[in-house]
Amino acid sequence: MTNTFAEIVLGLSIPLMLGVFFVLRPVPAALVVAFGSEMFLPVGPVFKLPFMPPFDKHTLPYVCILIACLLRCPGRVTKLPKEKWILLFALLLLVGGVLTSITNTDSLVFGSEDQVFIPGLDIKDGFYMGLFSFVWSFLPFYLGYALFRKSEDFERLAVGLAIAGLAYIPFALVELRLSPQWHRWIYGYAQHGFDQTIRWGGYRPMIFMSHGLAVAQFFLAATFCLVILAKSRRTLVGLPIRLLAWIQFVVLVACKSTGAIVFAIPGVPLVALAKPKRQLFVAVIIAWITLLYPVLRLSGVFPVAGILDAARSVQTERGDSLAFRFKNEDELLARTRERIFLGWGEYGRNMVRDENGKSVSIFDGFWIIRLSVNGLVGFIASFGPLLIPVFLARRHIDAVAEEKSKVLVAGVAFALTILAVDLLPNGLWAGYPYLIAGALTRRLREARAEPRADDSV
């Protein structure tokens, strides 16, 4: 649902986002555009060009960042990465969509009485899918890699996300008291069903994001950044960082998103107290679980029953909700097995349908969306760029010279892993996890190229 005013706002945001780069330096400008658009632009309207996928508040900002950099500082974004694996994933995203279309040229018919007919895919559909995935995930990754070159740039990324989370707190507090209304007040319509905003006897804020889960994920990332920064500096925007971190954590819990709370309760103390190598050890374990999750679910090894029992022991409603998700995943996996490598493609081909042809599928997790649409190729191409930097951080943390920088690299890598594993139960609400992954990759590369203190002796 959208309206003319929201479409005008999205259109006017284009020159505004480009203009930011002629007022600020590239790094802070990119942070303002990436986080500001996610925080305040309307949900729903799209900007469409011929033969291109639609651009919305999640993808348009990164296109604008790229264009602005080409105009303002072309040298930063025109040099290809030296890491071959980055180019491989870019190619995999683009070509993967085309390969999916080639293997899905058959038409599908569902239902016995009122039949639902879905035509086969062609090369144009494959190019569209590949380009959409490329803009959604790889473009933010590449911009993070290209722009956040120096140690201070990497720290600015953490500071920028921390400040963005703090700036969103007053908006969240209003909706915690009055119910999610900001989007309706400003743009004239609600961006999501109201029933999903009611949790634990209160409201779950959506503000200007796609869902309450998106706000919780955003606050989770901001909380981690504040805790990380508190280990190397005392104040932020003139206030004690430890106090700000506690405030951000309390608001995160008040948002009533069980997943984000479950990740924060053990994650925040780990980042606050553990040494960098210990943080990265835990991060690598979580990264492997995330990457292997589809295989574990397909093989039936994943301990579904134990997790459901644990969830129901905490809250029956939460356990029942999780059971529904697992049941839905099982049905989707049964269909996905038929075309496991390249998936079914889009336009509803990947859905499970009843005898009347009506879809009974609900796509909660980003992983099952990518697996069902583009198969294992799509899953690897989407999750690889998020998690490979975590493995690199574990391997090359000793190359980071200063202890302050090690703390920052390890903490951001751990936070990135949590954002990635959150994509198993939830969707990809924004591109900033990929922006962080790209920046982390570049920071590790620059650290390996920096002269070591013992080398100069």
C-alpha positions in Angstrom: 0.0 0.0 0.0 1.3 3.5 -0.9 0.1 6.9 -1.9 1.2 9.8 -4.1 2.7 11.7 -1.2 5.0 8.8 -0.3 6.0 8.4 -3.9 6.9 12.1 -4.1 9.0 11.8 -1.0 10.9 8.9 -2.4 11.5 10.8 -5.6 12.6 14.0 -3.9 15.0 11.9 -1.7 17.1 11.2 -4.8 18.6 14.7 -5.3 18.8 15.0 -1.5 20.9 11.9 -1.1 23.1 12.9 -4.0 23.5 16.4 -2.5 24.7 15.1 0.8 27.9 14.0 -0.9 28.6 17.6 -1.9 28.2 18.8 1.7 30.0 16.0 3.6 33.0 13.9 3.0 32.2 10.5 1.3 32.3 8.3 4.4 30.0 10.4 6.7 27.8 11.1 3.6 27.4 7.4 2.9 26.4 6.8 6.6 23.9 9.6 6.5 22.3 8.3 3.3 22.4 4.5 4.2 21.0 4.9 7.8 18.9 8.0 7.3 17.0 6.5 4.4 16.3 3.3 6.3 15.1 5.2 9.3 12.8 7.8 7.7 11.9 7.1 4.1 8.4 5.6 3.4 7.8 1.8 3.0 6.0 0.8 -0.2 6.8 3.3 -3.0 9.3 2.3 -5.7 11.3 4.1 -8.3 11.2 2.1 -11.6 13.4 2.4 -14.7 12.8 0.5 -17.9 14.4 -3.0 -17.9 15.5 -2.5 -14.3 14.2 -4.0 -11.0 12.2 -1.5 -8.8 14.2 0.5 -6.4 12.8 1.3 -3.0 14.0 2.7 0.3 16.2 -0.3 0.8 18.0 -0.3 -2.5 17.7 3.2 -3.9 20.1 4.8 -1.3 22.9 2.5 -2.4 22.4 3.3 -6.0 22.5 7.0 -5.1 25.7 6.4 -3.1 27.3 4.8 -6.1 26.3 7.6 -8.4 27.4 10.3 -6.0 30.8 8.6 -5.5 31.2 8.4 -9.3 30.6 12.1 -9.4 32.4 13.2 -6.3 35.2 10.6 -5.8 35.3 8.1 -8.7 38.7 6.7 -7.6 37.1 5.1 -4.6 34.5 3.0 -6.4 36.1 2.3 -9.8 38.9 0.0 -8.7 37.9 -3.7 -8.5 38.6 -5.6 -5.3 41.8 -7.6 -5.2 40.1 -10.5 -3.4 38.9 -12.9 -6.1 36.2 -14.3 -3.9 34.4 -11.0 -3.9 34.2 -10.9 -7.7 33.1 -14.6 -7.6 30.1 -13.9 -5.4 29.2 -10.9 -7.6 29.2 -13.1 -10.6 27.3 -15.8 -8.8 24.5 -13.5 -7.9 24.1 -12.2 -11.5 24.6 -15.5 -13.3 22.7 -17.5 -10.7 19.5 -15.7 -11.6 20.0 -16.5 -15.3 20.7 -20.2 -14.5 17.6 -20.4 -12.4 15.5 -19.1 -15.3 17.1 -21.6 -17.7 16.1 -24.5 -15.5 12.5 -23.1 -14.9 11.2 -22.6 -18.5 8.3 -25.1 -17.7 4.8 -23.7 -16.9 3.2 -24.7 -13.7 -0.5 -25.5 -13.1 -1.9 -25.8 -9.6 -5.4 -26.8 -8.4 -8.0 -29.1 -9.8 -11.0 -26.8 -10.2 -10.0 -23.2 -10.2 -6.6 -23.7 -11.7 -3.7 -21.4 -11.1 -1.4 -21.1 -14.1 2.2 -19.8 -13.7 4.2 -19.4 -16.9 7.8 -20.5 -17.3 10.7 -18.1 -16.9 12.9 -16.7 -19.7 16.3 -15.1 -19.8 14.8 -11.6 -19.1 13.3 -13.0 -15.9 16.7 -14.5 -14.9 18.5 -11.2 -15.6 15.9 -9.4 -13.5 16.3 -11.8 -10.6 20.1 -11.6 -10.8 20.2 -7.8 -10.9 17.8 -7.5 -8.1 19.9 -9.8 -5.8 23.0 -7.9 -6.9 21.6 -4.5 -5.9 20.1 -5.8 -2.7 23.2 -7.5 -1.3 26.3 -7.1 -3.3 26.1 -3.3 -3.9 26.0 -2.4 -0.2 28.9 -4.9 0.4 31.0 -3.3 -2.4 30.3 0.2 -1.2 31.4 -0.8 2.3 34.5 -2.3 0.9 35.3 0.8 -1.3 34.5 3.6 1.1 35.6 2.4 4.6 39.3 2.1 3.9 41.1 3.4 7.0 40.9 2.4 10.6 39.2 5.7 11.4 36.6 5.1 8.6 35.8 1.7 10.1 35.3 3.3 13.6 33.1 5.9 12.0 30.8 3.1 10.7 30.4 1.8 14.3 29.9 5.4 15.6 27.4 6.2 12.9 25.3 3.1 13.6 25.4 3.7 17.3 24.2 7.3 16.9 21.5 6.3 14.4 20.2 3.8 17.0 20.2 6.5 19.7 18.4 8.9 17.4 15.6 6.4 16.9 14.9 5.9 20.6 12.5 8.8 21.0 10.4 7.6 18.0 10.3 4.1 19.5 9.2 5.5 22.9 6.3 7.3 21.3 5.1 4.1 19.6 5.6 2.0 22.7 3.1 4.2 24.4 0.7 5.1 21.6 1.1 2.1 19.2 2.9 2.2 15.8 1.6 5.4 14.2 4.6 7.4 12.9 4.3 6.0 9.4 0.5 6.7 9.3 1.0 10.2 10.7 3.6 11.3 8.2 2.8 9.2 5.1 -0.9 8.5 5.6 -0.9 4.7 5.8 0.4 1.8 7.9 3.3 -0.1 6.4 2.2 -3.5 7.9 -0.6 -5.3 9.6 -1.4 -3.9 13.1 -1.9 -7.4 14.6 1.8 -8.1 14.4 2.6 -4.9 16.4 0.9 -6.3 19.6 3.3 -8.3 21.8 3.5 -9.2 25.5 0.5 -7.0 26.4 2.0 -3.9 24.7 3.1 -2.6 21.3 6.1 -3.3 19.2 7.4 -0.2 17.4 7.7 -0.1 13.6 8.4 3.6 13.2 9.3 4.0 9.5 10.7 0.5 9.0 9.0 -2.4 7.3 8.3 -4.4 10.4 8.8 -4.3 14.2 11.4 -7.0 13.7 13.4 -4.6 11.5 13.4 -2.0 14.3 14.6 -4.6 16.8 17.4 -5.8 14.5 18.5 -2.2 14.0 18.5 -1.6 17.8 20.4 -4.8 18.3 23.2 -3.7 15.9 23.3 -0.3 17.6 23.5 -1.8 21.0 26.5 -4.0 20.0 28.2 -0.9 18.5 27.8 1.1 21.7 29.2 -1.8 23.8 32.1 -2.1 21.4 32.9 1.6 21.5 32.6 1.7 25.3 35.7 -0.4 25.5 37.9 2.2 23.8 36.3 5.6 24.6 34.3 7.1 27.4 31.8 9.5 25.8 29.7 9.8 22.6 27.8 12.9 21.7 29.0 14.3 25.1 27.4 11.5 27.1 28.9 8.4 28.9 28.8 5.5 26.4 28.1 2.9 29.0 25.0 4.7 30.1 23.9 5.1 26.4 24.5 1.4 25.9 22.3 0.5 28.8 19.6 2.8 27.6 19.7 1.3 24.1 19.6 -2.2 25.5 16.5 -1.4 27.7 14.7 0.0 24.6 15.7 -3.1 22.6 14.1 -5.3 25.2 11.0 -3.0 25.3 10.6 -3.6 21.6 9.5 -7.1 22.5 11.2 -9.0 19.7 12.1 -12.4 21.2 14.8 -13.2 18.7 16.7 -9.9 19.2 16.5 -10.3 23.0 17.7 -13.9 22.9 20.7 -12.8 20.8 21.4 -9.7 23.0 21.3 -11.3 26.4 24.4 -13.6 25.9 25.9 -11.5 23.1 26.2 -8.1 24.8 28.2 -9.5 27.9 30.4 -11.5 25.5 31.3 -8.4 23.5 31.7 -6.4 26.7 33.9 -8.8 28.6 35.6 -11.3 26.3 38.9 -10.8 24.6 38.9 -10.3 20.8 40.1 -13.9 20.0 37.4 -15.4 22.3 34.7 -13.3 20.6 35.9 -14.4 17.2 36.0 -18.1 18.3 32.3 -17.9 19.2 31.5 -15.9 16.1 33.1 -18.6 13.8 31.0 -21.3 15.5 27.8 -19.3 14.9 28.9 -18.6 11.3 29.3 -22.3 10.6 25.9 -23.1 12.1 24.4 -20.4 9.9 26.0 -21.7 6.8 25.2 -25.3 7.5 21.6 -24.7 8.6 20.0 -25.6 5.3 22.0 -28.8 5.1 21.0 -29.7 8.7 17.4 -29.0 8.1 17.3 -30.9 4.8 19.0 -33.9 6.5 16.7 -33.8 9.6 19.7 -33.4 11.9 18.8 -30.0 13.3 17.4 -30.4 16.9 13.9 -29.0 16.2 12.2 -30.9 19.0 14.7 -29.8 21.6 14.4 -26.1 20.5 10.6 -26.2 20.6 10.7 -27.7 24.1 13.0 -25.0 25.3 10.9 -22.3 23.7 7.7 -23.6 25.3 9.3 -23.7 28.7 9.9 -20.0 28.4 6.6 -19.0 26.8 3.9 -21.3 25.3 2.9 -18.7 22.7 6.5 -18.3 21.6 6.9 -22.1 21.3 3.8 -22.4 19.3 4.9 -19.6 17.0 8.3 -21.3 16.5 6.6 -24.6 15.8 4.5 -23.0 13.1 7.7 -21.6 11.5 9.4 -25.0 11.5 6.3 -26.7 10.0 6.2 -24.1 7.3 9.9 -24.5 6.6 9.4 -28.3 6.4 6.8 -27.8 3.7 8.9 -25.4 1.7 12.0 -27.6 2.0 10.0 -30.5 0.6 9.2 -28.5 -2.5 12.7 -27.0 -2.7 14.3 -30.4 -2.7 12.9 -30.9 -6.1 15.1 -28.2 -7.5 17.7 -27.8 -4.7 20.6 -26.4 -6.7 19.0 -23.5 -8.6 15.6 -23.2 -7.0 12.2 -22.5 -8.5 12.5 -18.8 -9.4 10.1 -16.1 -8.5 6.5 -15.2 -9.4 5.1 -17.7 -6.9 6.7 -20.7 -8.4 8.4 -21.6 -5.2 5.3 -21.6 -3.1 3.5 -24.6 -1.6 -0.2 -24.6 -2.7 -3.3 -26.4 -1.6 -5.7 -28.4 -3.8 -7.3 -25.2 -5.0 -4.0 -23.7 -6.1 -4.0 -21.2 -3.2 -0.6 -20.5 -1.6 -0.2 -21.8 1.9 3.4 -20.7 2.2 4.7 -18.0 4.6 8.3 -16.9 4.0 9.7 -15.8 7.3 13.4 -16.4 7.1 15.7 -14.9 4.4 17.5 -18.2 4.1 14.4 -20.1 2.9 13.5 -17.3 0.5 16.9 -17.5 -1.1 17.0 -21.3 -1.1 13.6 -21.7 -2.6 14.0 -19.0 -5.3 17.6 -19.6 -6.3 18.6 -22.9 -4.6 21.9 -23.6 -2.8 23.6 -21.3 -5.3 21.5 -18.4 -4.2 21.9 -19.2 -0.5 25.7 -19.4 -0.8 25.8 -16.2 -2.9 23.7 -14.3 -0.3 25.3 -15.6 2.9 28.9 -16.0 1.8 29.6 -12.3 1.7 28.2 -11.9 5.2 30.2 -14.7 6.8 33.5 -14.9 5.0 34.6 -11.7 6.6 34.0 -13.3 10.0 36.3 -16.2 9.1 38.9 -13.7 7.8 38.7 -11.8 11.0 39.4 -14.9 13.0 42.4 -15.8 10.8 43.9 -12.3 10.5 43.1 -10.6 13.8 46.8 -10.7 14.8 47.5 -8.5 11.7 45.6 -5.7 13.3 48.3 -3.7 15.1 46.5 -1.6 17.8 44.6 -3.2 20.6 41.8 -0.7 20.2 41.5 -1.7 16.5 41.4 -5.4 17.5 38.6 -4.8 19.9 36.7 -2.9 17.2 37.3 -5.5 14.5 36.4 -8.5 16.7 33.3 -6.8 18.1 32.0 -5.8 14.7 32.7 -9.3 13.3 30.7 -10.8 16.2 27.8 -8.4 15.7 27.8 -9.2 12.0 27.5 -12.9 12.8 24.5 -12.2 14.9 22.9 -10.2 12.1 23.6 -13.1 9.8 22.1 -15.8 12.1 19.1 -13.6 12.6 18.4 -14.1 8.9 17.5 -17.7 9.6 14.2 -16.9 11.5 13.7 -13.4 10.0 13.9 -11.6 6.7 16.6 -9.2 5.3 15.1 -5.9 6.3 17.9 -3.6 5.1 21.3 -3.6 3.3 23.4 -2.4 6.2 24.6 -5.9 7.3 26.3 -6.2 3.8 27.7 -2.6 4.2 29.3 -3.7 7.5 30.6 -6.9 5.9 32.2 -5.0 3.1 33.8 -2.5 5.5 35.1 -5.4 7.7 36.7 -7.1 4.7 38.5 -3.9 3.6 39.6 -3.2 7.2 41.3 -6.6 7.4 42.9 -6.2 4.0 44.4 -2.8 5.0 45.5 -4.3 8.3 47.5 -7.0 6.5 49.1 -4.3 4.4 50.1 -2.1 7.3 53.7 -2.3 8.5 54.0 -4.2 11.8 55.9 -2.6 14.7 58.3 -5.6 14.8 59.0 -5.2 11.1 60.6 -1.8 11.6 63.0 -3.0 14.3 
